C-alpha cells in the first residue's frame, strides 16, 4: 500500500469510495462531487490523500490548513471546510484540519486509515504546523479529536 496525493485521474474511484462508504440512508448529495475534488487538488494538494494498492484506491482523506487556537469559538464543519470546497484554506494557518476519511468497507481494519493519519502527522511536521485536528459532521454536530 502506498499513500499519495490524489489527482484528477482518481476522481472516478474516489466517487466510488464515497458511494461504498456512505450508502443510503446517507444523502448522496453529501458525497464529494468533482468540483469539490478539483478544489482539493488545486487549493491544497498535499491535504488530498489516497491509499493505493495495485492501482486500486482503498481509501481517501482530505485536510486543509486553518488558523486555530485552543479556546477559539466553536465552529461547524460547513464553516471550516466551505461546504467541502476548501476555499477557506489558509496556507499561513497553524493547524492541519482533517475533515474527511473514507476506507472501502472491504479494507477496513487493515491499516489503511492509519497510513493516512501517519501521512497527515508527517505533513504537520514538514509544514511546521502547531497541531493536527480532525472534525467531522454527524447529524449536524461537529466533533473534534
BAROMI-443727 format. One line per field, with one value per residue: x, y, z of N, C-alpha, C in turn. Coordinates in Angstrom, 2 decimals, padded with zeros to 5 digits. Layout:
// residues N
n.c1	c(X;...) .
n.c2	c(Y;...) .
n.c3	c(Z;...) .
ca.c1	c(X;...) .
ca.c2	c(Y;...) .
ca.c3	c(Z;...) .
c.c1	c(X;...) .
c.c2	c(Y;...) .
c.c3	c(Z;...) .
//
This chain:
// residues 145
n.c1	c(000.85;000.50;000.67;-000.46;-000.84;-004.09;-005.28;-006.74;-007.20;-008.00;-010.58;-012.96;-012.69;-012.54;-015.11;-016.51;-015.61;-016.83;-019.55;-019.56;-018.76;-020.61;-023.47;-027.07;-029.06;-027.58;-027.36;-026.99;-026.29;-024.45;-022.10;-018.76;-018.29;-017.24;-016.37;-015.72;-013.65;-011.85;-011.19;-009.88;-007.48;-006.41;-006.28;-005.08;-003.14;-001.47;-002.99;-004.88;-005.29;-004.72;-004.90;-003.31;-003.30;-002.01;-003.05;-005.63;-007.72;-007.94;-008.80;-009.45;-008.49;-008.98;-007.74;-007.23;-005.57;-005.95;-006.27;-006.12;-006.73;-006.51;-009.44;-010.69;-013.80;-016.54;-017.18;-018.62;-018.55;-019.26;-018.67;-015.85;-014.84;-015.92;-018.19;-017.00;-015.58;-013.22;-012.30;-011.64;-009.16;-006.12;-003.03;-001.21;-001.92;-002.04;-002.76;-003.36;-006.24;-008.11;-010.76;-012.13;-012.34;-012.29;-012.67;-012.72;-015.22;-014.39;-011.73;-011.35;-009.98;-007.46;-005.29;-005.37;-006.55;-004.87;-002.41;-003.03;-003.49;-000.93;000.48;-000.69;000.17;002.91;002.87;002.13;004.51;006.38;005.37;005.63;003.56;001.41;-000.31;-002.43;-005.78;-008.93;-012.11;-015.54;-018.74;-021.80;-025.08;-025.50;-023.84;-020.70;-017.72;-014.63;-011.29) .
n.c2	c(-001.18;002.21;005.63;008.55;011.78;012.43;012.66;014.17;012.00;010.07;010.56;009.11;006.67;007.73;008.76;006.37;005.22;006.95;006.31;003.61;003.80;005.45;004.60;004.67;005.21;007.60;010.82;011.13;013.58;014.59;013.31;013.56;015.80;016.39;019.04;019.81;017.93;018.74;021.27;020.48;019.30;021.42;023.64;022.74;020.41;018.73;017.97;016.28;013.09;009.64;006.06;003.52;000.36;-001.85;-000.32;000.17;002.26;002.36;003.93;007.31;010.61;013.93;017.20;020.54;023.67;025.64;028.56;028.19;028.26;026.96;027.38;029.02;030.12;027.78;025.99;025.10;022.17;022.80;025.57;025.61;024.06;025.21;024.05;021.77;022.63;023.89;026.58;028.08;027.43;028.19;029.02;030.13;029.41;027.65;025.06;021.77;020.61;017.90;016.68;014.64;011.16;008.14;004.72;001.92;-000.50;-003.25;-003.08;-002.12;-001.90;-002.79;-001.22;000.95;003.52;004.23;004.59;006.89;008.75;008.78;009.93;012.44;013.40;013.52;015.52;017.71;018.06;018.53;020.91;022.49;023.02;023.76;021.82;018.91;018.52;016.98;016.95;016.17;015.92;014.94;014.24;016.97;017.81;018.93;017.25;017.08;015.91) .
n.c3	c(000.00;-000.80;000.15;-001.29;-002.92;-004.20;-007.59;-010.54;-012.22;-010.48;-009.70;-010.41;-009.00;-006.41;-006.09;-006.21;-003.82;-001.99;-002.43;-001.61;001.07;002.29;002.15;001.35;004.22;004.01;002.67;-000.80;-001.97;-000.27;-000.77;-002.09;-004.84;-008.25;-008.53;-005.91;-005.39;-007.37;-006.38;-004.02;-004.97;-006.35;-004.59;-002.14;-002.56;-001.06;001.09;000.11;000.08;-000.82;-000.53;-002.19;-003.81;-006.02;-008.20;-007.38;-005.52;-002.07;-000.03;001.10;002.20;003.40;003.96;005.24;005.84;008.69;010.78;014.04;017.53;020.84;022.70;020.90;019.42;018.97;015.94;012.77;010.67;008.08;007.98;008.43;006.31;004.09;003.01;002.00;-000.18;000.32;000.06;002.14;003.00;004.59;003.89;005.61;008.09;011.31;011.90;010.87;009.54;009.50;007.65;006.45;006.07;004.42;003.94;001.93;002.64;002.51;003.09;005.60;008.91;008.28;008.31;006.56;007.09;009.17;007.85;006.37;008.42;009.60;007.49;007.51;010.03;009.50;007.58;009.13;010.57;008.48;007.38;009.54;011.38;014.19;015.16;014.64;013.85;013.90;012.43;012.09;010.61;011.96;011.98;012.11;014.14;015.21;015.70;017.42;017.42) .
ca.c1	c(000.00;001.20;-000.11;-000.05;-001.90;-004.95;-005.27;-007.98;-007.41;-008.55;-011.91;-013.98;-012.53;-012.88;-016.57;-016.92;-015.35;-017.90;-020.79;-019.40;-018.61;-021.76;-024.67;-028.32;-029.79;-026.74;-027.82;-026.00;-025.84;-023.34;-020.87;-017.95;-018.57;-015.99;-015.93;-015.04;-012.39;-010.96;-010.67;-008.94;-006.17;-005.91;-006.03;-004.15;-002.95;-000.81;-004.01;-005.78;-004.53;-005.38;-004.08;-003.44;-002.68;-002.22;-003.85;-006.96;-007.75;-008.57;-009.36;-009.02;-008.68;-008.81;-007.44;-006.85;-004.91;-006.73;-005.64;-006.95;-006.08;-007.38;-010.31;-011.43;-015.22;-016.88;-017.42;-019.26;-017.82;-019.61;-017.90;-014.41;-014.50;-016.63;-019.05;-016.17;-014.89;-011.99;-011.82;-011.25;-007.79;-005.23;-001.66;-000.43;-002.51;-001.18;-003.36;-003.87;-007.59;-008.61;-012.22;-012.76;-011.62;-013.18;-011.96;-013.65;-015.57;-013.61;-010.35;-011.31;-009.23;-006.26;-004.23;-005.48;-006.74;-003.65;-001.43;-003.40;-003.24;000.52;000.88;-001.14;001.08;004.16;002.63;002.20;005.93;007.03;004.89;005.90;002.31;001.33;-001.13;-003.41;-007.11;-009.88;-013.51;-016.47;-020.14;-022.73;-026.38;-025.42;-022.98;-019.29;-016.89;-013.21;-010.40) .
ca.c2	c(000.00;003.49;006.84;009.58;012.74;012.02;013.53;014.12;010.65;009.23;011.01;008.06;005.75;008.47;008.80;005.00;005.06;007.67;005.51;002.40;004.13;006.21;004.17;005.13;006.47;008.79;011.55;011.16;014.95;014.90;012.70;014.52;015.98;016.65;020.42;019.78;017.21;019.62;022.28;019.85;019.11;022.71;024.56;022.16;019.03;017.92;017.50;015.37;011.85;008.36;004.87;002.73;-000.95;-002.44;000.62;000.34;003.12;001.69;004.94;008.69;011.56;015.30;018.15;021.89;024.38;026.72;029.22;027.81;028.29;026.45;028.42;029.70;029.74;026.58;026.21;023.95;021.55;023.59;026.82;025.37;023.47;025.89;023.03;020.80;023.25;024.35;027.93;028.63;027.00;029.30;028.50;030.74;028.98;026.91;023.77;020.91;020.23;016.77;016.73;013.51;009.90;007.09;003.49;000.92;-001.46;-004.48;-002.80;-001.55;-002.64;-003.35;-000.22;001.98;004.82;004.51;005.15;008.27;009.59;008.95;010.91;013.75;013.82;013.88;016.80;018.72;018.29;019.13;022.28;023.17;023.47;023.55;020.69;018.28;018.47;016.33;017.26;015.54;016.27;013.81;014.72;018.40;018.09;018.86;016.60;017.33;015.00) .
ca.c3	c(000.00;-000.79;000.36;-002.25;-003.22;-005.30;-008.76;-011.32;-012.78;-009.41;-009.30;-010.52;-007.85;-005.19;-006.01;-005.85;-002.39;-001.28;-002.52;-000.79;002.49;002.80;001.42;001.94;004.08;003.88;001.47;-001.88;-002.26;000.62;-001.27;-002.84;-006.26;-008.96;-008.26;-004.61;-005.57;-008.14;-005.45;-003.10;-005.59;-006.81;-003.48;-001.17;-002.99;-000.02;002.01;-000.61;000.08;-001.05;-000.37;-003.41;-003.89;-007.35;-009.00;-006.81;-004.35;-000.94;000.85;000.87;003.30;002.94;005.03;004.86;006.93;009.30;011.90;015.18;018.83;021.90;023.24;019.83;019.44;018.22;014.52;012.11;009.55;006.90;008.02;008.30;005.01;002.99;002.40;001.31;-001.33;000.97;-000.29;003.43;003.28;004.93;003.85;006.69;009.35;012.23;012.23;009.80;009.92;008.72;007.67;005.77;005.92;003.91;003.58;001.39;003.69;002.42;003.50;006.95;009.95;007.67;008.37;005.53;007.74;009.94;006.91;006.03;009.60;009.72;006.46;007.99;011.09;008.84;006.93;010.20;010.85;007.30;007.23;010.82;011.96;015.63;015.57;013.76;014.45;013.00;012.69;011.17;010.86;012.10;012.45;012.37;015.29;014.86;016.72;017.26;018.13) .
c.c1	c(000.89;000.20;000.43;-001.16;-002.80;-004.95;-006.60;-008.24;-008.02;-010.01;-012.96;-013.89;-012.88;-014.39;-017.14;-016.73;-016.44;-019.19;-020.72;-019.41;-019.84;-023.02;-025.93;-028.53;-028.93;-027.14;-026.74;-025.49;-024.71;-022.06;-020.06;-018.49;-017.27;-015.49;-015.19;-013.68;-011.39;-010.37;-009.64;-007.55;-005.58;-005.47;-004.99;-003.92;-002.29;-001.83;-004.99;-005.06;-005.38;-004.38;-004.38;-002.71;-003.02;-003.22;-005.29;-006.84;-008.54;-009.25;-008.83;-009.23;-008.37;-008.60;-007.18;-006.14;-005.82;-005.87;-006.55;-006.12;-007.04;-008.18;-011.04;-012.89;-015.47;-017.24;-018.12;-018.34;-018.03;-018.79;-016.42;-014.04;-015.11;-017.49;-018.27;-015.41;-013.53;-011.44;-011.40;-009.82;-006.90;-003.79;-000.77;-000.98;-001.55;-001.65;-003.78;-005.19;-008.07;-010.11;-012.91;-011.81;-012.64;-012.32;-013.00;-013.94;-014.73;-012.18;-010.25;-010.58;-008.00;-005.15;-004.31;-005.62;-005.50;-002.58;-001.75;-003.17;-001.74;001.03;000.46;-000.20;002.43;004.03;002.67;003.66;006.62;006.64;005.09;004.65;002.29;000.62;-001.89;-004.72;-008.03;-011.29;-014.37;-017.88;-020.95;-024.01;-026.29;-024.52;-021.53;-018.53;-015.44;-012.42;-008.97) .
c.c2	c(001.24;004.61;007.88;010.60;012.20;013.09;013.38;012.73;009.69;009.54;009.91;007.09;006.45;008.54;007.42;004.76;005.75;006.86;004.27;002.72;004.78;005.85;004.77;004.48;007.72;009.50;011.63;012.56;015.38;014.15;013.79;014.65;016.40;018.08;020.48;019.10;018.04;020.71;021.69;019.76;020.43;023.59;024.01;020.69;018.15;017.35;016.52;014.04;010.64;007.26;003.97;001.39;-001.54;-001.64;000.76;001.25;002.41;002.68;006.31;009.51;012.95;016.21;019.52;022.51;025.52;027.38;029.01;027.82;027.70;027.61;029.22;029.27;028.48;026.95;024.97;023.41;022.39;024.87;026.58;024.92;024.18;024.88;021.98;021.35;023.82;025.69;028.68;028.23;028.23;028.79;029.06;030.36;028.13;025.47;023.03;020.34;019.12;016.71;015.60;012.33;008.88;005.91;002.50;-000.13;-002.74;-004.31;-002.20;-002.49;-003.36;-002.31;000.91;003.37;005.20;005.12;006.60;009.21;009.80;009.97;012.32;014.26;014.24;015.25;017.95;019.07;019.01;020.60;023.12;023.80;023.13;022.25;020.10;018.21;017.80;016.71;016.56;015.91;014.99;014.37;016.20;018.78;017.97;018.22;016.90;016.28;015.43) .
c.c3	c(000.00;-000.53;-000.60;-002.40;-004.33;-006.38;-009.50;-011.88;-011.75;-009.10;-009.35;-009.34;-006.53;-005.00;-005.69;-004.36;-001.58;-001.27;-001.64;000.70;003.10;002.02;002.04;003.30;004.05;002.60;000.39;-002.21;-001.32;000.26;-001.95;-004.25;-006.94;-008.75;-006.92;-004.75;-006.35;-007.25;-004.50;-003.72;-006.10;-005.64;-002.50;-001.50;-001.93;000.97;001.41;-000.81;-000.26;-000.75;-001.55;-003.25;-005.25;-008.19;-008.52;-005.59;-003.26;000.00;000.49;002.13;002.77;004.14;004.41;006.05;007.38;010.38;013.10;016.45;019.85;022.51;022.17;019.89;018.62;016.78;013.95;011.02;008.30;006.84;007.74;006.90;003.82;002.23;001.63;000.12;-000.93;000.49;000.98;003.81;003.50;004.95;004.96;008.06;010.17;012.51;010.96;010.28;008.99;008.79;006.91;005.77;005.45;003.47;003.08;002.48;003.67;002.93;004.90;007.89;009.37;007.56;007.35;006.16;008.54;009.05;006.57;007.21;009.81;008.70;006.88;009.09;010.51;008.17;007.95;010.48;009.70;007.16;008.49;011.40;013.45;016.00;014.37;014.52;013.42;013.41;011.67;011.58;010.96;012.71;012.87;013.54;014.84;016.01;016.40;017.99;017.92) .
//
